[in-house]
Amino acid sequence: MRKHLKAAASIAALLVSLSVSVPAAAQTTIFNTRDFRQDRALWSNPAYYRNNTSGQLRGMAIGVEPYEKTGQVGSSRVYGTQGTGRAGATNFVSSYPFKTAAEHYQAWLRDAKGGTKHTKATIPDWSGRWDSGGGFGGGAGPASDVVKFLTPKYQEYYVQELKAASEGRIWSANSFCLPNGFFPTLDAREFIVSPGRVWTLAEGNGWNSIRWIYTDGIGHTPTDLQFPKWAGESVGVWNGDTLIVYTNQIKAWKGGLAEYTDNLEAVEKYRRVGDRIEGEITVYDPEVYVRPLTAKLNYTLDKDPDPTKRPLYNTCSDTNGPSPKVFMDANGLLNERIPGDPGFDWSTADTRPWGTWFNESDRRYRAYLQKGGKPPGR
């Protein structure tokens, strides 16, 4: 009898623990779904993500090798943890009436009366080292806030990425020694300003970027010579001490809120106010976003003279090892793998290498669970 009571108590305890870990057993979430693609009606519901922001979902690394043995644990969250997102806190909807980036830029160009013609003596001083912030990072709202900005096709891509990230299956361009695309170029550490152009310099762990913004009045490359570029092609004008920028010809890639197409275009403005540069960006890509989106960009002057804080020139091969394409062959000669060769991990013809990776990762992860494997943190 005592054994039966103990067994009953154990079962009761198990049920209680399950009810705590999954508050609503009947409620489908991104953590217990059998197929996230079948949950489209739930993607815009904060409860589907247990109120987690996109940043919190991407930080659920505890219990997943090898992340639990790295410094990431300090900022990570246990898999399935209730989030702190505030519904509606992430709002990037543009307040401007423009339907295209070209229309937006032309309106601001008219306001600037063709642009202020600066000399070396009058050009604004933006020298120094800057710490950046803002942009399309996902914000303080739950992931459902972001879903509402995206078209159905890109909603699926976005939710797939979040689900994979929450399970420790993270795709990074830098991990494959691929470029980071347009949005990281906004993370400027230095601005070099001259009458005819502005350069912005950015750097991170294993990457550097330089951006040219031409203010010489020549405009974009003629249409018949245009092609998609990693950071696009940027032209701009000055309206007094405010820099206005129009970028087109951006290569389709992954970044900002979600991945984007070759049709992405952006209009920005920047102005120095004391020890800050106040920026703003509006992006246009009707295949991805249901409407134009605007975000603030903030740069704060870093006055710390510590030389160890200076930006560095980083290369992917120094950080992540040599490119997987290049190797020494049997004859001792430097050679290069091509698509189809053993050891070649991605195809240059693949415009969505992360999509290929996520789909294969989904397949392997489902097979792992079917064989009795445990989800993260269990």
DALINFEN-V700802 format. One record per pair of residues at least 24 apart in sequence whose ideal C-beta (glycine too) atoms are under 7 Angstrom apart, sorted by the first residue. I is the first residue (numbers start at 0). J is the second residue. Records with the same first field share a line. If there is no record, write none. Layout:
I=J / J
//
This chain:
20=79
29=161 / 162 / 165
30=78 / 79
35=158 / 159 / 162
36=155
42=143 / 146 / 154 / 158
43=143 / 146 / 147
44=143
45=84 / 86 / 141 / 143
47=143
48=82 / 141 / 142 / 143
49=79 / 81 / 82
50=81 / 82 / 83 / 84 / 141
51=82 / 84 / 141 / 142
52=82 / 84 / 137 / 139 / 140 / 141 / 142
53=137 / 142 / 145 / 161
54=136 / 137
55=82
56=142 / 161 / 164 / 165
57=164
59=165 / 375
60=167
61=376
62=375 / 376
63=167 / 375
66=167
77=376
78=165 / 374 / 375 / 376
79=376
82=141
84=139 / 140 / 141
85=139 / 140
86=140 / 141 / 144
87=140 / 144
88=138 / 139 / 140 / 144
89=137 / 138 / 139 / 140 / 144 / 145
91=135 / 148 / 292 / 293 / 294
92=290 / 292
93=281 / 290 / 291 / 292 / 293
94=293
95=281 / 291
97=291
99=283
100=245 / 247 / 264 / 265 / 266 / 283
103=266 / 281
104=245 / 266
107=243
108=236
110=238
111=236 / 238 / 243
114=216 / 236 / 237 / 238
115=237 / 238 / 239
117=194 / 237
118=194
119=194
122=192 / 193 / 194
123=192 / 240 / 271
125=190 / 192 / 271 / 276
127=300
128=188 / 189 / 301
129=187 / 188 / 189 / 276 / 298 / 299 / 300 / 301
130=298 / 299 / 301
131=186 / 187 / 298
132=297
133=294 / 295 / 296 / 297
134=185 / 294 / 296
135=182 / 255 / 256 / 294
137=256
145=256
148=256 / 288 / 289 / 292
149=257 / 287 / 288 / 289
150=286 / 287 / 289
153=257 / 258 / 287
156=257 / 258 / 354
157=257
159=357
160=357
163=357 / 360
166=364 / 375
167=375
168=360 / 364
170=353 / 356 / 357
172=253
173=205 / 206 / 315 / 319
174=319
175=344 / 345
176=315 / 316 / 319 / 322
178=229
179=206 / 254
180=229 / 250 / 252 / 253 / 254
181=230 / 231 / 249 / 252 / 254 / 263
182=254 / 255
183=208 / 254
184=208 / 210 / 230
185=280 / 296
187=298
188=310
189=310
197=235 / 242
200=310
202=310 / 311 / 313
203=313
204=313 / 318
205=313 / 314 / 315 / 318 / 319
206=313 / 315
207=312 / 313
212=244
219=247
227=251 / 261
240=270 / 271
241=268 / 269 / 270
242=268 / 269
243=268
251=350
253=353
255=282
257=287
259=284 / 287
260=284 / 286 / 287
262=286
274=299 / 300
275=299
//
